[in-house]
């Protein structure tokens, strides 16, 4: 018996040792055997399908299994599969060999159907259940890292350094620099919250910028997060692309089922996609990993197809979170290069990586938690210690990243980059600070048909003077009309949460005769208002007003104004029955104005010490305005009622592109002078060949006048859907503008020439080829517009106008 007990004890010891030696968890990194690059989304299968996983964006994986792990199969599209037997090793790094073979062609079964199409249709049918916008609410935290660096475009071999040219020396200096640091590095940690139907809020908790001691901005992965294959036309860095799982996408995309990976009860289908040959649309190319559990997209690798101006690659990783096992993005990666840029023989690139943690699908949120400012930065965000970032970093900073901070921080202190950034912040708002005063760059110069070259200056107090009170003024001189213009204003913020502001204005300047004047006017960007520049006649105006402006509701702004003006129109000088050289006719106006602007879903972000609108063109914007002419009040000579309406909307379609509608209308009742009625809003000046946008491109500026009118400005942007070749791929835009108006109320003044109204209807159509010549940031094209209908001109050639079109990314 003692002998038997010893044998039994030995048996159990051996059995225990064998069990302990069996591997039940394993981790490691998967790389490209040729380049050493880490590979994301590599499929890993345990024991021929018992379970599995995929690598993250860093090529890392971690596996745990209830059963012993006997084998691991690593597979990735474009690489030879590799099978590893762990034995007793728990850390396994794998290198996959790239294959020279091209991607397989579409495999057609006996039914004649592409097997990938069935999976794509199932993913399309189930996409509503996976849209994050359909969740009631959620919150999460992000860690973001943005790197600007460059790679060697030629891998030059420069052995004889004694014979290097200056250009080669610059190349060597850049190569040495990039071996020691990145060009720029930025990190941030943010909190994000969402509540139905469309309330969002993101707060930058921490930000660190290389070279700056007190950065006033952070970085978030908004573009990467907003991209969703579940949308029909997801936004991809400023452009709309057709999603590979949108309805009928199988008729536009070429799908190939590359691999099927079985992981326990689930299957992962790896499907490549790219636009079908001969199909003209804004498409993507890449890989979809579709999980049979809910037919959800588990991983996405996507890039813009056919865009030779910029190369954008996006990767997203989704995981099941929460009690309901909702698929949710957890890792995002974006890399952007612009092939046209070259930095001393190196290709610059921007790389952003985002990790999402602390996901909560049942947070306690209320509508009162959200405002119109959807992105803002905490006051102490730039003073967070490195230990705060380390909590959210997936790994410590590399040596190259640490040196980037050290080197650029020392350079930033020496070069006083913080002061430079502050200057750039004001330049973005077209202001240059000099102590408590900011010079207004918009007042420096202007060119127009009426004033010629106008030079001037302007200044306002800034936040160093007061965050509540602002005072400013300007002066300018037009060298063509030989007249000086000047003005001043003062404002006070009464209640910041409602943006309630009281403002007083005085100026001696020029205004458009019969022009449309609305509060909350849209920004015209860097090019400014092009239509104003081509007007040949203006009203010299003495203006004084006081206005109260604020936000009544979250998306409703209101402006109440009382103004008094003397208008002296040059348009009427040659037509009035008066001797030449007499003073211009003067019209004394007193008006009470109430303006409303309703923009559902509009939000702002607080960056660079100012509020910047976050444009959402998918939602309509409505302007309403009522003006009461006050006869006998403030020297006003006219009594009338004036109603104005403007509605702007944009519709997107998977096949036809973007449809833009602008509906405008107005009505004047009572004794109103010509200067307060409506001109036809034409922009046809033979000396100016540039497309101005909203307005009639073939109508002369003051060709028509009305006291009631309605106009529709419609454009259909087909993009590159109808015209897309290797050497010629402009954006095709069709335009149709229609207007009708009448002059029902008689004018009190008598004019030698009668002004026509658009009673019979004005019609024009055009075709534009935008971005014929383009860069990653701008484009130039050409447009042809033709006038037809009751007001077409007798000379047929005069009905046609050819104009240049210009577009800017900012």
ChimeraX attribute file (.defattr): number of C-alpha atoms within 10 A of each C-alpha:
attribute: neighborCount
match mode: 1-to-1
recipient: residues
	/A:1	6
	/A:2	7
	/A:3	8
	/A:4	9
	/A:5	10
	/A:6	10
	/A:7	12
	/A:8	12
	/A:9	12
	/A:10	12
	/A:11	12
	/A:12	11
	/A:13	12
	/A:14	12
	/A:15	12
	/A:16	11
	/A:17	11
	/A:18	11
	/A:19	12
	/A:20	12
	/A:21	13
	/A:22	17
	/A:23	21
	/A:24	18
	/A:25	17
	/A:26	19
	/A:27	16
	/A:28	15
	/A:29	19
	/A:30	25
	/A:31	20
	/A:32	16
	/A:33	14
	/A:34	10
	/A:35	10
	/A:36	11
	/A:37	13
	/A:38	18
	/A:39	19
	/A:40	23
	/A:41	26
	/A:42	24
	/A:43	25
	/A:44	25
	/A:45	23
	/A:46	25
	/A:47	17
	/A:48	16
	/A:49	18
	/A:50	16
	/A:51	23
	/A:52	25
	/A:53	20
	/A:54	22
	/A:55	22
	/A:56	23
	/A:57	21
	/A:58	18
	/A:59	20
	/A:60	19
	/A:61	22
	/A:62	16
	/A:63	18
	/A:64	16
	/A:65	14
	/A:66	10
	/A:67	14
	/A:68	18
	/A:69	23
	/A:70	16
	/A:71	17
	/A:72	22
	/A:73	19
	/A:74	24
	/A:75	20
	/A:76	21
	/A:77	18
	/A:78	16
	/A:79	18
	/A:80	14
	/A:81	16
	/A:82	15
	/A:83	14
	/A:84	13
	/A:85	14
	/A:86	19
	/A:87	13
	/A:88	15
	/A:89	13
	/A:90	16
	/A:91	13
	/A:92	15
	/A:93	13
	/A:94	17
	/A:95	19
	/A:96	21
	/A:97	17
	/A:98	16
	/A:99	12
	/A:100	9
	/A:101	9
	/A:102	7
	/A:103	13
	/A:104	11
	/A:105	11
	/A:106	15
	/A:107	15
	/A:108	11
	/A:109	9
	/A:110	7
	/A:111	7
	/A:112	8
	/A:113	12
	/A:114	18
	/A:115	16
	/A:116	22
	/A:117	18
	/A:118	12
	/A:119	19
	/A:120	24
	/A:121	18
	/A:122	16
	/A:123	22
	/A:124	20
	/A:125	14
	/A:126	15
	/A:127	19
	/A:128	13
	/A:129	16
	/A:130	18
	/A:131	16
	/A:132	17
	/A:133	15
	/A:134	12
	/A:135	16
	/A:136	13
	/A:137	22
	/A:138	20
	/A:139	21
	/A:140	18
	/A:141	21
	/A:142	25
	/A:143	26
	/A:144	25
	/A:145	22
	/A:146	21
	/A:147	19
	/A:148	16
	/A:149	17
	/A:150	21
	/A:151	16
	/A:152	17
	/A:153	14
	/A:154	9
	/A:155	9
	/A:156	11
	/A:157	6
	/A:158	13
	/A:159	8
	/A:160	7
	/A:161	10
	/A:162	8
	/A:163	10
	/A:164	14
	/A:165	10
	/A:166	9
	/A:167	11
	/A:168	16
	/A:169	16
	/A:170	15
	/A:171	20
	/A:172	18
	/A:173	13
	/A:174	19
	/A:175	17
	/A:176	11
	/A:177	12
	/A:178	18
	/A:179	10
	/A:180	16
	/A:181	20
	/A:182	21
	/A:183	17
	/A:184	17
	/A:185	23
	/A:186	19
	/A:187	22
	/A:188	24
	/A:189	26
	/A:190	24
	/A:191	19
	/A:192	18
	/A:193	20
	/A:194	23
	/A:195	22
	/A:196	15
	/A:197	13
	/A:198	10
	/A:199	19
	/A:200	23
	/A:201	20
	/A:202	23
	/A:203	22
	/A:204	24
	/A:205	22
	/A:206	26
	/A:207	28
	/A:208	27
	/A:209	22
	/A:210	23
	/A:211	25
	/A:212	22
	/A:213	17
	/A:214	17
	/A:215	20
	/A:216	23
	/A:217	20
	/A:218	25
	/A:219	21
	/A:220	23
	/A:221	19
	/A:222	10
	/A:223	13
	/A:224	21
	/A:225	16
	/A:226	13
	/A:227	19
	/A:228	19
	/A:229	22
	/A:230	22
	/A:231	18
	/A:232	19
	/A:233	22
	/A:234	18
	/A:235	19
	/A:236	20
	/A:237	14
	/A:238	9
	/A:239	10
	/A:240	19
	/A:241	22
	/A:242	25
	/A:243	22
	/A:244	31
	/A:245	23
	/A:246	21
	/A:247	15
	/A:248	13
	/A:249	20
	/A:250	20
	/A:251	12
	/A:252	19
	/A:253	22
	/A:254	21
	/A:255	28
	/A:256	21
	/A:257	22
	/A:258	20
	/A:259	16
	/A:260	15
	/A:261	22
	/A:262	22
	/A:263	20
	/A:264	14
	/A:265	10
	/A:266	17
	/A:267	19
	/A:268	24
	/A:269	23
	/A:270	23
	/A:271	23
	/A:272	24
	/A:273	20
	/A:274	20
	/A:275	23
	/A:276	15
	/A:277	9
	/A:278	9
	/A:279	15
	/A:280	19
	/A:281	24
	/A:282	23
	/A:283	24
	/A:284	23
	/A:285	20
	/A:286	19
	/A:287	23
	/A:288	26
	/A:289	25
	/A:290	23
	/A:291	22
	/A:292	18
	/A:293	13
	/A:294	16
	/A:295	24
	/A:296	23
	/A:297	27
	/A:298	24
	/A:299	24
	/A:300	22
	/A:301	20
	/A:302	24
	/A:303	22
	/A:304	21
	/A:305	17
	/A:306	16
	/A:307	13
	/A:308	12
	/A:309	15
	/A:310	17
	/A:311	17
	/A:312	20
	/A:313	19
	/A:314	19
	/A:315	21
	/A:316	26
	/A:317	24
	/A:318	19
	/A:319	15
	/A:320	13
	/A:321	15
	/A:322	12
	/A:323	8
	/A:324	8
	/A:325	9
	/A:326	19
	/A:327	21
	/A:328	20
	/A:329	22
	/A:330	21
	/A:331	23
	/A:332	22
	/A:333	22
	/A:334	21
	/A:335	18
	/A:336	18
	/A:337	17
	/A:338	17
	/A:339	15
	/A:340	12
	/A:341	15
	/A:342	14
	/A:343	14
	/A:344	19
	/A:345	21
	/A:346	19
	/A:347	18
	/A:348	21
	/A:349	19
	/A:350	18
	/A:351	17
	/A:352	22
	/A:353	21
	/A:354	26
	/A:355	21
	/A:356	20
	/A:357	16
	/A:358	11
	/A:359	18
	/A:360	15
	/A:361	19
	/A:362	13
	/A:363	15
	/A:364	10
	/A:365	15
	/A:366	11
	/A:367	12
	/A:368	7
	/A:369	11
	/A:370	17
	/A:371	17
	/A:372	21
	/A:373	19
	/A:374	20
	/A:375	23
	/A:376	21
	/A:377	22
	/A:378	13
	/A:379	11
	/A:380	12
	/A:381	22
	/A:382	22
	/A:383	14
	/A:384	13
	/A:385	12
	/A:386	10
	/A:387	9
	/A:388	12
	/A:389	19
	/A:390	13
	/A:391	11
	/A:392	18
	/A:393	18
	/A:394	12
	/A:395	8
	/A:396	12
	/A:397	11
	/A:398	9
	/A:399	10
	/A:400	14
	/A:401	19
	/A:402	16
	/A:403	15
	/A:404	21
	/A:405	21
	/A:406	15
	/A:407	16
	/A:408	21
	/A:409	18
	/A:410	15
	/A:411	15
	/A:412	18
	/A:413	14
	/A:414	10
	/A:415	12
	/A:416	14
	/A:417	19
	/A:418	17
	/A:419	14
	/A:420	12
	/A:421	16
	/A:422	16
	/A:423	15
	/A:424	16
	/A:425	20
	/A:426	20
	/A:427	16
	/A:428	12
	/A:429	14
	/A:430	15
	/A:431	21
	/A:432	19
	/A:433	20
	/A:434	13
	/A:435	11
	/A:436	12
	/A:437	19
	/A:438	21
	/A:439	23
	/A:440	22
	/A:441	17
	/A:442	14
	/A:443	17
	/A:444	15
	/A:445	14
	/A:446	17
	/A:447	16
	/A:448	18
	/A:449	17
	/A:450	19
	/A:451	22
	/A:452	17
	/A:453	15
	/A:454	22
	/A:455	17
	/A:456	19
	/A:457	17
	/A:458	20
	/A:459	21
	/A:460	20
	/A:461	21
	/A:462	22
	/A:463	14
	/A:464	12
	/A:465	14
	/A:466	12
	/A:467	11
	/A:468	14
	/A:469	17
	/A:470	18
	/A:471	18
	/A:472	19
	/A:473	19
	/A:474	19
	/A:475	19
	/A:476	20
	/A:477	20
	/A:478	20
	/A:479	15
	/A:480	14
	/A:481	13
	/A:482	10
	/A:483	13
	/A:484	15
	/A:485	18
	/A:486	17
	/A:487	18
	/A:488	18
	/A:489	18
	/A:490	17
	/A:491	18
	/A:492	17
	/A:493	18
	/A:494	16
	/A:495	12
	/A:496	11
	/A:497	10
	/A:498	17
	/A:499	14
	/A:500	18
	/A:501	19
	/A:502	20
	/A:503	18
	/A:504	18
	/A:505	17
	/A:506	19
	/A:507	19
	/A:508	18
	/A:509	19
	/A:510	19
	/A:511	19
	/A:512	22
	/A:513	26
	/A:514	22
	/A:515	17
	/A:516	13
	/A:517	12
	/A:518	20
	/A:519	19
	/A:520	14
	/A:521	9
	/A:522	8
	/A:523	8
	/A:524	9
	/A:525	10
	/A:526	11
	/A:527	10
	/A:528	12
	/A:529	14
	/A:530	16
	/A:531	22
	/A:532	18
	/A:533	19
	/A:534	22
	/A:535	21
	/A:536	17
	/A:537	19
	/A:538	23
	/A:539	21
	/A:540	21
	/A:541	21
	/A:542	20
	/A:543	18
	/A:544	19
	/A:545	18
	/A:546	17
	/A:547	18
	/A:548	19
	/A:549	23
	/A:550	20
	/A:551	19
	/A:552	14
	/A:553	11
	/A:554	16
	/A:555	16
	/A:556	16
	/A:557	21
	/A:558	20
	/A:559	22
	/A:560	18
	/A:561	19
	/A:562	18
	/A:563	19
	/A:564	22
	/A:565	22
	/A:566	20
	/A:567	24
	/A:568	23
	/A:569	23
	/A:570	16
	/A:571	18
	/A:572	20
	/A:573	17
	/A:574	15
	/A:575	13
	/A:576	16
	/A:577	12
	/A:578	13
	/A:579	9
	/A:580	10
	/A:581	8
	/A:582	8
	/A:583	10
	/A:584	19
	/A:585	15
	/A:586	14
	/A:587	18
	/A:588	18
	/A:589	26
	/A:590	25
	/A:591	23
	/A:592	17
	/A:593	20
	/A:594	21
	/A:595	19
	/A:596	22
	/A:597	22
	/A:598	18
	/A:599	19
	/A:600	15
	/A:601	20
	/A:602	20
	/A:603	22
	/A:604	17
	/A:605	19
	/A:606	19
	/A:607	16
	/A:608	19
	/A:609	15
	/A:610	15
	/A:611	14
	/A:612	15
	/A:613	14
	/A:614	16
	/A:615	11
	/A:616	14
	/A:617	15
	/A:618	11
	/A:619	15
	/A:620	18
	/A:621	20
	/A:622	17
	/A:623	21
	/A:624	18
	/A:625	21
	/A:626	18
	/A:627	19
	/A:628	19
	/A:629	24
	/A:630	19
	/A:631	17
	/A:632	12
	/A:633	14
	/A:634	15
	/A:635	14
	/A:636	18
	/A:637	17
	/A:638	21
	/A:639	19
	/A:640	17
	/A:641	17
	/A:642	20
	/A:643	17
	/A:644	20
	/A:645	17
	/A:646	19
	/A:647	17
	/A:648	17
	/A:649	15
	/A:650	18
	/A:651	14
	/A:652	16
	/A:653	12
	/A:654	18
	/A:655	13
	/A:656	14
	/A:657	21
	/A:658	18
	/A:659	18
	/A:660	16
	/A:661	18
	/A:662	19
	/A:663	17
	/A:664	17
	/A:665	18
	/A:666	22
	/A:667	19
	/A:668	23
	/A:669	16
	/A:670	16
	/A:671	17
	/A:672	23
	/A:673	20
	/A:674	20
	/A:675	22
	/A:676	21
	/A:677	23
	/A:678	26
	/A:679	27
	/A:680	27
	/A:681	23
	/A:682	20
	/A:683	27
	/A:684	25
	/A:685	20
	/A:686	11
	/A:687	8
	/A:688	17
	/A:689	17
	/A:690	20
	/A:691	24
	/A:692	22
	/A:693	13
	/A:694	15
	/A:695	22
	/A:696	26
	/A:697	29
	/A:698	26
	/A:699	23
	/A:700	17
	/A:701	26
	/A:702	23
	/A:703	15
	/A:704	22
	/A:705	25
	/A:706	25
	/A:707	25
	/A:708	24
	/A:709	25
	/A:710	18
	/A:711	22
	/A:712	19
	/A:713	20
	/A:714	18
	/A:715	21
	/A:716	20
	/A:717	21
	/A:718	22
	/A:719	22
	/A:720	21
	/A:721	18
	/A:722	15
	/A:723	15
	/A:724	18
	/A:725	11
	/A:726	6
	/A:727	7
	/A:728	12
	/A:729	19
	/A:730	25
	/A:731	19
	/A:732	22
	/A:733	20
	/A:734	18
	/A:735	19
	/A:736	17
	/A:737	21
	/A:738	17
	/A:739	23
	/A:740	19
	/A:741	26
	/A:742	20
	/A:743	20
	/A:744	13
	/A:745	14
	/A:746	12
	/A:747	13
	/A:748	11
	/A:749	9
	/A:750	11
	/A:751	13
	/A:752	11
	/A:753	11
	/A:754	10
	/A:755	14
	/A:756	16
	/A:757	23
	/A:758	23
	/A:759	16
	/A:760	13
	/A:761	17
	/A:762	23
	/A:763	21
	/A:764	23
	/A:765	20
	/A:766	20
	/A:767	19
	/A:768	23
	/A:769	22
	/A:770	24
	/A:771	20
	/A:772	17
	/A:773	14
	/A:774	16
	/A:775	16
	/A:776	16
	/A:777	11
	/A:778	13
	/A:779	17
	/A:780	17
	/A:781	20
	/A:782	20
	/A:783	21
	/A:784	19
	/A:785	21
	/A:786	20
	/A:787	24
	/A:788	15
	/A:789	11
	/A:790	12
	/A:791	15
	/A:792	17
	/A:793	13
	/A:794	8
	/A:795	8
	/A:796	11
	/A:797	10
	/A:798	12
	/A:799	17
	/A:800	19
	/A:801	20
	/A:802	19
	/A:803	19
	/A:804	17
	/A:805	20
	/A:806	18
	/A:807	14
	/A:808	14
	/A:809	11
	/A:810	8
